[in-house]
Amino acid sequence: AQSVTQLDSHVSVSEGTPVLLRCNYSSSYSPSLFWYVQHPNKGLQLLLKYTSAATLVKGINGFEAEFKKSETSFHLTKPSAHMSDAAEYFCVVTLNSGYSTLTFGKGTMLLVSP
Amino acid sequence: EAQVTQNPRYLITVTGKKLTVTCSQNMNHEYMSWYRQDPGLGLRQIYYSMNVEVTDKGDVPEGYKVSRKEKRNFPLILESPSPNQTSLYFCASSALRRGSLGPTGELFFGEGSRLTVL
């Protein structure tokens, strides 16, 4: 079984400042972890994924995430926010062994102010 | 272009009037799934399908039906819609993990269907 917790429902940043969106997971086996982004009135789009290779994963639009097994975390970061980053972000977990579906976090809304 | 297409994008209907939301993908994916998205509740899975003629309930299947007669199509059927089914619906597809043990996690989503039941 697996679960995922996004620690903040909303995060506000100013344009040009760093972004940190937090995600903690629990899983009984080795997990695969994903971040998805949803812009207003759009479907979700895959931002990046961790599937047991390098622990620091780079995604699209300058985002990256680091898998930390000891902390059971997979936080999403970006050095400098852009107005176009304003969106909702979802952390997703699945397992690498055995049968498993996908478990979504409840989402974090990122607000970017000028 | 890889695509998941949902129709209709917007629909207003009345209680009890049967409706179908279609979903089609062009990536030859085995796995397809329906989600509903509601404020504060995130995405909740309604039904999923691992292949043709193989469907299973997700977390919130009550009031919905699905079918998977062809690999590319996965329609969502509301036999007798009620106001609590007013929501934003997403269809998604994915390849399966090795050994067909579940989706890879690399989901492709449709643009969403906003349904209002009066």
Interface residues (C-beta under 8 A of the other chain):
Chain A: S9 S32 F34 Y36 N41 K42 G43 L44 Q45 L46 K49 T51 F90 V92 T94 L95 G98 Y99 S100 T101 L102 F104 G105 K106 G107
Chain B: V4 G40 L41 G42 L43 Q45 Y48 G58 F90 A92 L101 G102 P103 T104 G105 E106 L107 F109 G110 E111 G112
